[in-house]
Amino acid sequence: MVELRPGTPDDEQALLDLFDEAVTWLVARGQPEQWGSEPWSGSERHRAFVGDLARHERFVIAEEDGAVVGASVVGEPMPYAPPPREPEHYIRLLVTSRRHRGRDIGGLLVDDVLHAAREAGVELVRVDCYAAPGLVAWYERHGFVAVQRLPVGAVEVCVLEQRVAPATRDN
């Protein structure tokens, strides 16, 4: 059973391993544009980025039988994203183990973000992703609506959002 827990800096290597696994999987599918074609563990810039994520206040780990199978980070919007119109929770990272593909671990992490937003009284959750049709469709199946596509370097990124009903005693 997959369980969620707060991430800590001690999870930095596990998070880096998730990125390396994702890069290997994307390259094997012929999609190196998303996160590159080289393991992130071999890049000082990527290791620093992952280190910052692992120290983030809203870093969540999905774990099963002691193994890290996914992670999310909520924080400030990416620099290329349009500025928020209101208070929001912005999913800066959502990554899951490709070995556990098809189990909707990402959906579990998204549900956690939506729940946290609701509890905080935040009614907007945004995320961006590489604008591959299948990835955008995945977020749409989880309640997000594509609101903007924009170029970021050599790729196109899609910004999506979802409205969250405020928490009440009944939900």
C-alpha positions as CSV (number, residue, x, y, z in Angstrom):
1,M,0.0,0.0,0.0
2,V,1.3,3.4,-1.0
3,E,1.6,5.9,1.9
4,L,2.4,9.6,1.8
5,R,4.7,11.3,4.3
6,P,6.5,14.6,4.5
7,G,9.8,14.6,2.6
8,T,13.0,15.6,4.2
9,P,16.5,16.4,3.0
10,D,17.4,12.8,3.7
11,D,15.2,11.9,0.7
12,E,17.4,13.8,-1.7
13,Q,19.1,10.7,-3.2
14,A,15.7,8.9,-3.6
15,L,14.3,11.9,-5.4
16,L,17.4,12.1,-7.6
17,D,16.9,8.3,-8.3
18,L,13.3,9.0,-9.4
19,F,14.5,11.7,-11.9
20,D,17.2,9.3,-13.3
21,E,14.6,6.6,-13.7
22,A,12.2,9.0,-15.4
23,V,14.9,10.2,-17.8
24,T,15.8,6.6,-18.7
25,W,12.2,5.8,-19.4
26,L,11.6,9.0,-21.4
27,V,14.7,8.4,-23.6
28,A,13.7,4.8,-24.2
29,R,10.3,6.2,-25.5
30,G,12.1,8.7,-27.7
31,Q,11.1,11.7,-25.6
32,P,14.3,13.2,-24.3
33,E,12.9,16.7,-24.7
34,Q,11.2,16.7,-21.3
35,W,14.1,16.2,-18.9
36,G,17.0,15.6,-21.1
37,S,18.8,12.5,-22.1
38,E,21.5,12.2,-19.4
39,P,20.9,11.1,-15.8
40,W,20.3,14.0,-13.5
41,S,22.7,12.5,-10.9
42,G,25.5,13.3,-13.3
43,S,24.7,17.0,-13.5
44,E,25.8,19.4,-10.8
45,R,23.0,21.8,-11.9
46,H,20.3,19.1,-11.6
47,R,21.7,17.8,-8.3
48,A,21.5,21.3,-6.9
49,F,17.9,21.7,-8.2
50,V,16.9,18.4,-6.6
51,G,18.7,19.4,-3.4
52,D,16.5,22.6,-3.2
53,L,13.4,20.5,-3.8
54,A,14.3,18.1,-1.0
55,R,14.5,21.0,1.4
56,H,11.2,22.6,0.4
57,E,8.5,23.0,3.1
58,R,5.8,21.2,1.1
59,F,7.8,18.2,-0.1
60,V,5.8,14.9,0.0
61,I,7.1,11.4,-0.6
62,A,5.0,8.5,-1.7
63,E,6.4,5.3,-0.3
64,E,5.6,1.6,-0.5
65,D,7.3,-1.0,1.7
66,G,10.0,1.4,2.5
67,A,10.7,2.3,-1.1
68,V,10.2,5.8,-2.5
69,V,7.8,5.5,-5.5
70,G,6.9,9.2,-6.0
71,A,7.2,12.7,-4.9
72,S,5.5,16.1,-5.1
73,V,6.6,19.6,-4.2
74,V,4.2,22.6,-3.9
75,G,5.7,26.1,-4.0
76,E,6.2,29.2,-6.0
77,P,5.3,29.1,-9.7
78,M,8.0,28.3,-12.2
79,P,9.6,31.5,-13.5
80,Y,8.0,31.1,-16.9
81,A,4.5,30.6,-15.6
82,P,2.1,33.5,-15.7
83,P,1.9,35.2,-12.2
84,P,-0.9,33.9,-10.0
85,R,-4.2,35.9,-10.0
86,E,-4.9,34.9,-6.5
87,P,-3.5,32.7,-3.7
88,E,-2.6,29.3,-5.1
89,H,-0.9,26.0,-4.6
90,Y,1.5,25.5,-7.5
91,I,2.8,21.9,-8.1
92,R,6.4,22.5,-8.9
93,L,7.2,18.8,-9.1
94,L,5.3,15.6,-9.6
95,V,7.4,12.5,-10.4
96,T,6.7,8.9,-9.9
97,S,8.5,5.6,-10.4
98,R,8.1,4.2,-13.8
99,R,8.4,0.7,-12.3
100,H,5.0,1.3,-10.6
101,R,3.4,2.8,-13.7
102,G,-0.4,2.4,-14.0
103,R,-1.1,2.5,-10.3
104,D,-1.9,6.2,-10.3
105,I,0.6,7.1,-7.6
106,G,0.7,10.6,-9.3
107,G,-3.1,10.8,-8.8
108,L,-2.6,10.1,-5.1
109,L,0.0,12.9,-4.9
110,V,-2.3,15.3,-6.8
111,D,-5.2,14.4,-4.5
112,D,-2.9,15.3,-1.5
113,V,-2.2,18.7,-3.0
114,L,-5.9,19.4,-3.6
115,H,-6.7,18.3,-0.1
116,A,-4.0,20.6,1.3
117,A,-5.2,23.5,-0.8
118,R,-8.8,23.0,0.4
119,E,-7.7,22.8,4.0
120,A,-5.7,26.0,3.6
121,G,-8.6,27.8,2.0
122,V,-6.8,28.1,-1.3
123,E,-9.1,27.7,-4.2
124,L,-6.6,27.5,-7.1
125,V,-4.1,24.8,-7.8
126,R,-1.9,25.1,-10.9
127,V,0.8,22.9,-12.5
128,D,2.8,23.0,-15.6
129,C,4.1,20.1,-17.7
130,Y,5.8,19.3,-20.9
131,A,3.1,19.8,-23.5
132,A,3.0,16.1,-24.7
133,P,-0.6,15.2,-25.5
134,G,-0.6,12.2,-23.2
135,L,0.8,14.1,-20.2
136,V,-1.6,17.0,-20.6
137,A,-4.5,14.5,-20.9
138,W,-3.3,12.8,-17.7
139,Y,-3.7,16.1,-15.8
140,E,-7.0,16.7,-17.5
141,R,-8.3,13.3,-16.3
142,H,-7.4,14.5,-12.8
143,G,-9.5,17.6,-13.0
144,F,-7.1,20.2,-14.4
145,V,-7.9,22.4,-17.4
146,A,-5.2,23.6,-19.8
147,V,-5.1,27.4,-19.7
148,Q,-1.9,28.3,-21.6
149,R,0.8,26.9,-23.7
150,L,4.1,28.6,-23.9
151,P,7.6,28.0,-25.2
152,V,10.3,27.3,-22.7
153,G,13.6,26.9,-24.4
154,A,13.2,24.3,-27.2
155,V,10.0,22.8,-25.7
156,E,6.4,23.8,-25.3
157,V,5.0,23.8,-21.8
158,C,1.3,23.6,-20.8
159,V,0.0,25.4,-17.7
160,L,-3.1,23.8,-16.2
161,E,-5.3,24.8,-13.3
162,Q,-8.0,23.4,-11.1
163,R,-10.5,25.1,-8.9
164,V,-10.8,23.7,-5.4
165,A,-13.9,24.1,-3.3
166,P,-13.3,25.6,0.1
167,A,-13.3,23.1,3.0
168,T,-16.6,22.8,4.8
169,R,-17.6,20.6,7.8
170,D,-19.0,18.1,5.3
171,N,-15.8,17.7,3.1
